Amino acid sequence: MSENILIVEDDDTFSATLLRALKRRGYMASAAKSVTAALDMAQASMPDKVVLDLNLDGASGLALIPRLLEINPDCRIVVLTGYASITTAVDAIKLGAAQYLAKPVDVDSLLKAFGHSLEADPVSPSASAAAEVSHVPMSVDRMEWEHIQRVLRENKGNISSTARALNMHRRTLQRKLLKRPVSR
């Protein structure tokens, strides 16, 4: 019996491409675009693996991790994001994700990520990259990005509350969140 993979992604094109590639490799794969659809599909199919987008049309994919693991504690979750940050990577791993990858990602890298966790494989590229980051000081812009991500997480993804906590106009915060994170 082939493994069952659930893709939780709101980008139709990326989701369809990933779905096709996984099916070609012999996996049973299905896709959901929202938190509700993902939970319904997980209840129905009990996936072995989940590809989870970090940002689901404004909702945080991180909130789904514990709920998916509640449905199937043996499920392996790989979080994908176009806006990677150290803060969200740490949060994803703490919540139970097996791996955290920045988009774009190819199917082979994704499948490899399911087989390795940061704790179990300290020499994986992601783990060594994390170790290197600690030796390189972050730029001020990157520190701002990390701080915004932390405050956003503390406010459970609520943009208005985060803007108030940062003493920043809501639209300014939204513009900053739409930009790609600043490199180190």
N, C-alpha and C positions, 0 to 999 in steps of 0.2 A: 504494500500500500504506500503510495507517495505521500509526502508531507503536505499538509494543508497550510497555506499562507494567506493571511488577510492583509490587504493593502489599505491603509487608512490615509487617504490623500485627497485634497480638494482640487488639485490641478488635474483636470480631465485628461490632458495630453500626456503628462508624465505618468499618471495612473494607468492609462490604456497601454502605453509603451511597456511599462514594467509588468503589467498583467500578461501581455502577449509573450514577453521574453521568459517569464516564469513558466507559463504553460508549455512553451516550446521545449523547456528543459525537463518537462514531465511532472511539474508540481501542480497540485490542485490549488488554484488561486482565485480569490474573489476580491472585490474592491468596494470600499465604502467612502462616501464623501463627507460624512458628518459624524459627530460624536454619537448621536442616537442610532444612526444606521450601523456604525461600527459595533456598538454594544449589542444590537439586535443580531447582527451577523455572527458575532463571537459566541453569543448564547446558542445560536442554531448550529454552528459548525465546529465549535471548540478548536480554533486554529492552533497548530503547533508553533507557528511563527507569525509575528506581526511586524509589518513595515509601517511605522507611525510617523506622520508628518508632525513637526513641532507646532506649526501654525495652521490651524484648521479654520479658515475663513473667520479669523479673529479670536477663536477659542484656542486655548493651549492644549496641545496634545499630551503634555505632561500629566494633566489631570486624568487622562485615560489609562495611564500605566497601571496604577493600583487596581482600577476597576477591571481591566483585562486580566490581570494576574489573579484577581478574585474568581473570575470565571474559569480560568485554567492556570493553576499555579506553575505548571511545567512549561508554559508558553515562553518563548524567547522573543524579546522585543528589540528591534533596532529602530532608533529614532533618527529621522532625516530632517535636515533643516537647511534652508538657504541662508540663514542668518546665525551662524554658529557663534556661541560664546562659551567661555569657560564656565560661567555660572550655570547656564542651562545644561551643559554637558554633565557637570557634577550632580545637579538635581536629577537628571534623567537616570544616571547610574544609581544614585541613592534610592530612587523610587523602584528600581528593579529592572531597568533596561539592560540588555546585554551589551549594547554598543551604541554609539552616537556618531553619526557621519554627516559631513557637510555635503550638500548638493553642489554640483551634479555628481552622481554616483552611478557607476555601471553595475550591471546585474552580478557579475563575478565578484566584485568587491562587496556587494550587499550580501551575497550568499556566504562569502568568507566571514563576514562580520557576525553572522548567526552562529558560527562555530567557535568564536573567540569572545571572551569577555575581558575587560580591562584587568580585573583582579586575577583571572586565571592565566593570562598571557602577558606578562610584564614586558616582553620584548616586541609586542605588536606595534605597528607604525603609530597607532593612535596613542598608545601609552608612552612611547619614546618621545613623541611630539609634545605630550603634556609635560614630560620631565624637562625637555628643553625650554619650554616656555617659562618655567620657574627661574631660570638663570638669566633670562633676558628681560630687562625692565620694560614695562608697558608704556606706550606713549600716553600723553594726557587724554587724547581723544579716545583711545582704547579704554582707559580707566573710566572715562565718562560713560562709554557704552556698557561696560560691565556693571557700573553702579546703577544705571537706568534699568538694566535687566534684573538686577537683584531687587530693586524697589518695585518693579512691575510684578515680579514673582510674589513679593510680600503682600501686594495688593490684589493677588489672585487674578492678574491679567486686566484689571480694571484701569483703563486709560485715564479717566477723570480723577480717580483717587491717586493714581501715580503722579499725575501732573501736579495735584495739590501738594503731595508729599515732597515733590522736588521743587516746589515753588516755581513752576514753569507753566506757561500757557499750554493748554491742551493741544492746540494745533501745532505748536512748536515741537511738543513731544511726539505727536504723530509723524511729523516730517522726519524727526531723528530716527524713529522706529522703522520708517520705510527705507532708509538708507542701509546699505550693506555695512556690516561692522568694520570698523577701522582695523587694519592689520596692526600687529604688535607695534 
